[in-house]
Amino acid sequence: MTTRVVVLGAGYAGCAAVTELEDEASDDVEIVWISEDDYHLLLHEVHRTIRDPAVESSVAIPVAEIKDETTEFREGRVVGVDTDARAVELEDGERVDYDYLIVAIGSATADFGIEGVDEHAHYVKSLEATRRIHEEIRAAADGASWEEPARVVVGGGGMSGVQVAGEVAELRDRLEEPIDVTVVEGLDDVLPKGDPSARESVRRHLTDRGVTIRTGSFVTRVDDDHVYVDEGATELAYDVLIWTGGIAGHEEAANVGVAREGRSGRIHAGTDLRTDDDRVFAVGDAALVEQGEDRYAPPTSQAAWGAAEVAARNVLHDLRDEPLESYHHVDKGTAISVGDDTVVYDVIGLPFETIEGVAGRTLKRAIAARWIVSVSSLRTAVRAWGDM
């Protein structure tokens, strides 16, 4: 009798789950992979396409290069999961039955309920979005002058905000156009977490590129051409607004019949990656993965990758009536691009807290190349090396 395992999503977690299933499953396990995109997007590198859309081919890996021939891929948007009937519902009306389900649909960008953000801001979650950002920045620059430059505001710091601001600054320098770049972050540091020397290094790299940093300033409202901060006391005019705030559950997650966290909308998963339905596992940014009392795995690519491999093995363990594994995240370090510069810190096994310059860029490229090799091929990684 054949057991069908369905994986939803082609992000880091989806790819890792599929490849682990392919490596570990027996011939009587059928793998069905569903995603609305027929490619895997290197989300931690997608900011590169803001500066240069030509690198899209380096950050998007076709599904056909990732999966085995035996894995069935269906391109489609998931609109619901009937856990009673064990069926995935697609937007075109098709229903895909499953015996086990791994939900890896990623996340949406949280707007925190701030008025006007969803209507006026760009999110950095897709190639289509970064193309629009690139085009709108160029259009704004065309109508600007050195006396009245184009204004790009990045709402939110952290890794995403820093990398986006760095790419906009590099685009400005490449175009040699008058563009002001401002990052607005509600917390006290543009990079709220991480080694103090790394936080200071990131700030220095941004300011060296002429990026204005406003920390301790919470956005309270957005309209057609202004961002209001500090309870509306300050108005920041903008031509292009890019929002890189926190993460929230996809609207599709609301239609999966399992328990979710009320504020973020992300799916609850135990350390074994199971939800409250024994046949449904959740991984990646779609899930809040327990790591102890009131602790959860971070929403990072390395956490998604590791958890998805455990989830895939646990599906097979459950199928074989074997004990399930627990996933415990170990942070292997962080690499952040600031335009053409890179700050790498807290890397396990290295004696340096923070690495910059050529060594930092090389290490960050190696991290990206390792992921590409694991899901595609060395040839693809070599081709993409210069764009990472």
VOGU-3710 file (C-alpha; in Angstrom, 3 decimals, decimal comma):
1> mttrvvvlga> 0,000/0,000/0,000  1,351/3,427/-0,989  1,503/6,290/1,520  1,174/9,797/0,107  3,151/12,595/1,752  2,252/16,105/0,565  4,621/19,039/1,091  3,270/22,585/0,784  5,678/25,359/-0,190  8,934/25,729/-2,111
11> gyagcaavte> 10,869/27,855/0,360  13,788/26,656/2,471  11,636/24,368/4,588  9,714/22,928/1,636  12,875/22,151/-0,311  14,582/20,582/2,693  11,532/18,441/3,475  11,236/17,184/-0,095  14,926/16,363/-0,510  15,054/14,611/2,887
21> ledeasddve> 11,983/12,536/2,014  13,532/11,604/-1,322  16,723/10,486/0,435  15,079/8,531/3,247  11,694/7,232/2,039  11,122/3,743/0,679  9,520/3,018/-2,680  6,063/2,725/-1,153  6,030/6,437/-0,230  4,621/8,828/-2,822
31> ivwiseddyh> 5,808/12,448/-2,549  3,640/15,275/-3,877  5,056/18,815/-3,769  2,696/21,781/-4,114  3,677/25,436/-4,517  2,260/28,458/-6,290  5,733/29,098/-7,747  7,674/26,593/-9,826  10,975/27,769/-8,354  12,723/28,024/-5,004
41> lllhevhrti> 13,565/31,620/-4,085  16,721/32,244/-2,061  14,863/34,691/0,143  17,954/35,743/2,092  19,456/36,907/-1,238  16,364/38,360/-2,937  17,352/41,880/-1,840  20,115/41,656/-4,488  17,489/41,993/-7,211  16,498/45,468/-5,973
51> rdpavessva> 19,834/46,728/-7,221  20,040/44,501/-10,291  17,040/42,501/-11,564  19,438/40,592/-13,837  20,503/38,429/-10,875  17,025/36,878/-10,633  18,291/33,730/-12,344  20,841/33,301/-9,535  18,357/33,608/-6,673  15,533/31,542/-8,193
61> ipvaeikdet> 16,206/27,810/-8,650  13,660/25,910/-10,780  11,835/23,118/-8,977  12,807/20,793/-11,820  16,474/21,181/-10,761  15,659/20,287/-7,149  13,277/17,335/-7,102  13,709/13,738/-8,236  11,708/12,493/-11,200  9,660/10,344/-8,831
71> tefregrvvg> 8,354/13,368/-6,926  5,195/14,854/-8,391  5,067/18,660/-8,493  1,834/20,612/-8,776  1,874/24,350/-9,296  -1,033/25,976/-7,516  -2,104/28,183/-4,637  -3,346/26,438/-1,521  -6,582/27,909/-0,182  -7,387/25,385/2,524
81> vdtdaravel> -6,722/22,038/4,156  -9,552/19,718/5,187  -7,898/17,772/7,989  -10,947/15,566/8,512  -10,906/14,393/4,898  -7,084/14,719/4,679  -7,247/16,812/1,541  -5,484/19,982/0,340  -7,736/22,415/-1,508  -6,252/24,445/-4,384
91> edgervdydy> -7,475/27,726/-5,817  -8,484/26,076/-9,097  -10,848/23,740/-7,208  -8,602/20,670/-7,258  -8,327/18,578/-4,091  -5,156/16,631/-3,343  -5,509/13,803/-0,832  -2,742/13,071/1,662  -1,805/10,573/4,325  0,723/12,947/5,878
101> livaigsata> 1,086/16,686/5,315  4,093/18,975/5,848  3,056/22,631/5,864  5,966/24,847/4,778  4,154/27,781/3,186  6,400/30,450/4,675  5,086/33,675/6,137  3,710/37,083/5,278  5,260/40,385/6,361  3,574/41,737/9,491
111> dfgiegvdeh> 2,159/45,242/9,254  1,253/45,221/12,981  -2,100/46,732/12,138  -0,501/50,084/11,291  -2,865/52,162/9,200  -1,773/52,525/5,575  1,177/50,094/5,547  -0,531/47,340/3,590  -1,960/49,847/1,122  1,159/51,906/0,416
121> ahyvksleat> 4,271/49,829/1,214  6,189/47,253/-0,786  7,068/43,943/0,877  10,260/42,073/-0,034  8,813/38,591/-0,446  8,905/37,886/-4,183  10,695/38,673/-7,422  7,650/40,583/-8,615  7,877/42,835/-5,541  11,588/43,589/-5,945
131> rriheeiraa> 11,094/44,351/-9,640  8,455/46,931/-8,716  10,721/48,419/-6,064  13,578/48,729/-8,572  11,343/50,326/-11,181  9,741/52,779/-8,758  13,094/53,893/-7,338  14,391/54,549/-10,851  11,226/56,439/-11,776  11,455/58,559/-8,620
141> adgasweepa> 15,129/59,291/-9,307  14,362/60,388/-12,871  12,161/63,164/-11,524  14,507/64,179/-8,699  17,292/66,723/-8,305  20,147/67,167/-5,853  18,088/69,887/-4,178  15,013/67,647/-4,004  16,236/64,035/-4,068  14,054/60,950/-4,371
151> rvvvggggms> 13,181/59,609/-0,928  13,231/55,910/-0,102  12,095/54,907/3,375  12,697/51,394/4,730  10,275/50,588/7,533  11,956/48,181/9,929  15,554/47,337/10,709  16,841/43,884/11,514  18,555/41,738/8,929  15,977/42,379/6,196
161> gvqvagevae> 15,843/46,141/6,656  19,621/46,460/6,755  20,128/44,388/3,601  17,391/46,207/1,691  18,763/49,630/2,670  22,239/48,568/1,598  21,008/47,477/-1,819  19,062/50,711/-2,360  22,221/52,669/-1,510  24,228/50,591/-4,005
171> lrdrleepid> 21,546/51,177/-6,662  21,762/54,914/-5,958  25,534/54,858/-6,410  25,294/52,796/-9,575  22,758/55,186/-11,097  24,597/58,264/-9,750  21,205/59,731/-9,002  19,981/61,859/-6,065  18,314/59,349/-3,727  17,992/59,638/0,041
181> vtvveglddv> 17,698/56,372/1,982  16,267/56,261/5,522  15,729/53,273/7,826  13,101/53,647/10,554  13,303/51,157/13,429  11,208/51,228/16,586  13,828/49,563/18,785  17,031/51,203/19,969  19,348/49,622/17,404  18,989/49,090/13,672
191> lpkgdpsare> 20,143/45,510/14,304  18,389/44,679/17,588  20,001/41,270/18,090  23,487/39,853/17,785  26,998/40,537/18,978  27,470/44,218/20,007  30,499/44,612/17,743  28,461/43,271/14,824  25,625/45,700/15,540  28,051/48,589/15,587
201> svrrhltdrg> 29,700/47,352/12,391  26,361/47,160/10,585  25,443/50,682/11,675  28,825/51,983/10,532  28,543/50,336/7,118  25,096/51,858/6,586  26,093/55,358/7,657  29,246/55,174/5,513  26,890/54,670/2,582  24,906/57,749/3,460
211> vtirtgsfvt> 21,935/55,848/4,882  20,043/57,778/7,556  19,104/55,629/10,567  16,219/56,568/12,846  16,004/54,211/15,809  13,577/54,419/18,707  10,964/55,706/16,238  7,818/53,637/15,844  5,736/54,115/12,721  2,157/54,951/13,687
221> rvdddhvyvd> 0,522/55,704/10,325  1,247/55,848/6,599  -0,514/57,811/3,867  0,127/58,444/0,167  3,386/60,324/0,674  4,285/60,423/4,369  5,336/58,056/7,120  4,285/59,279/10,558  6,502/58,354/13,499  6,698/59,205/17,198
231> egatelaydv> 2,918/59,174/17,663  2,547/61,320/14,571  4,851/64,070/15,860  7,258/63,578/12,941  6,434/63,262/9,245  8,857/61,571/6,841  8,066/62,235/3,196  8,677/59,324/0,843  8,520/58,423/-2,834  9,045/54,690/-2,271
241> liwtggiagh> 8,212/52,891/0,970  9,613/49,406/1,608  8,297/47,533/4,645  10,471/44,875/6,282  8,653/44,522/9,612  8,213/41,218/11,419  6,550/38,051/10,194  2,979/36,814/10,361  1,191/33,703/9,242  0,064/33,513/5,628
251> eeaanvgvar> -3,665/33,890/5,123  -3,581/30,299/3,846  -2,535/29,182/7,341  -5,917/30,317/8,653  -7,534/27,695/6,441  -5,440/24,785/7,710  -7,505/23,018/10,357  -4,880/23,049/13,102  -4,135/25,285/16,094  -2,464/28,637/15,466
261> egrsgrihag> -0,974/31,361/17,631  -3,566/34,117/17,921  -1,431/37,231/17,438  0,864/36,146/14,612  -1,396/33,545/12,999  1,477/31,058/12,728  0,823/27,343/13,237  1,738/25,746/16,560  4,210/22,844/16,302  5,905/20,834/19,007
271> tdlrtdddrv> 9,588/19,995/19,125  8,740/16,973/16,966  7,220/19,420/14,418  3,758/17,906/14,835  0,703/20,110/15,074  -2,375/19,162/17,096  -3,257/16,872/14,185  -1,056/13,759/14,215  -0,881/13,664/10,420  0,065/17,331/9,938
281> favgdaalve> 3,559/18,723/10,544  4,504/22,415/10,253  7,945/23,930/9,655  9,709/27,112/8,618  8,224/30,562/9,038  4,721/29,070/8,792  5,200/27,547/12,237  5,980/28,474/15,809  8,213/25,533/16,727  8,479/24,936/20,457
291> qgedryappt> 11,969/24,961/21,940  11,078/24,873/25,610  8,801/26,952/27,804  7,892/30,183/25,970  10,769/29,681/23,534  10,505/29,085/19,793  12,867/28,425/16,903  13,864/31,660/15,125  12,390/32,536/11,702  15,644/31,958/9,805
301> sqaawgaaev> 16,632/29,891/6,794  18,962/27,669/8,842  16,195/26,943/11,375  13,709/26,183/8,600  16,179/23,858/6,901  17,036/21,880/10,040  13,447/21,607/11,265  12,173/20,462/7,875  14,699/17,633/7,719  13,543/16,438/11,149
311> aarnvlhdlr> 9,876/16,770/10,142  10,453/14,676/7,028  12,182/11,960/9,043  9,426/12,080/11,673  6,779/11,463/9,021  8,671/8,313/8,083  9,240/7,373/11,734  5,505/7,648/12,406  4,742/5,620/9,319  7,050/2,879/10,634
321> deplesyhhv> 5,781/3,124/14,250  9,174/4,402/15,389  9,844/7,080/18,054  9,873/10,624/16,731  12,906/12,910/16,898  12,949/16,313/18,576  14,289/19,380/16,822  16,533/21,677/18,852  17,859/24,698/17,012  21,545/25,547/17,279
331> dkgtaisvgd> 22,453/28,925/15,801  25,412/28,471/13,457  26,011/32,193/12,994  24,700/35,080/10,938  25,850/36,769/7,732  24,407/40,144/6,741  25,003/42,007/3,474  25,261/45,777/3,603  25,470/46,510/-0,097  28,784/45,122/-1,281
341> dtvvydvigl> 30,048/44,691/2,281  29,299/41,764/4,562  29,244/41,388/8,337  29,467/37,808/9,637  29,281/37,044/13,343  28,928/34,288/15,940  29,880/31,528/13,490  30,403/28,210/15,255  33,970/26,976/15,022  35,549/30,331/14,110
351> pfetiegvag> 37,646/32,214/16,664  36,400/35,626/15,480  33,254/37,266/16,803  32,824/39,489/13,739  34,286/39,122/10,246  34,154/41,808/7,570  35,758/42,651/4,239  36,824/40,003/1,729  36,734/37,236/4,333  33,182/38,133/5,297
361> rtlkraiaar> 31,952/38,279/1,686  33,626/34,969/0,889  32,095/33,247/3,903  28,625/34,586/3,089  28,942/33,381/-0,499  30,055/29,981/0,759  26,963/29,768/2,984  24,695/30,549/0,034  26,603/28,146/-2,219  26,257/25,349/0,328
371> wivsvsslrt> 22,482/25,722/0,296  22,343/25,831/-3,516  24,470/22,682/-3,783  22,251/20,874/-1,278  19,091/21,514/-3,298  20,452/21,780/-6,848  24,016/21,316/-8,042  27,581/22,563/-7,757  27,273/23,979/-11,265  24,307/26,136/-10,212
381> avrawgdm> 26,199/27,309/-7,127  29,265/28,273/-9,167  27,087/30,178/-11,632  25,454/32,141/-8,809  28,659/32,758/-6,807  29,320/36,298/-8,051  25,758/37,436/-7,339  25,658/36,330/-3,703
//
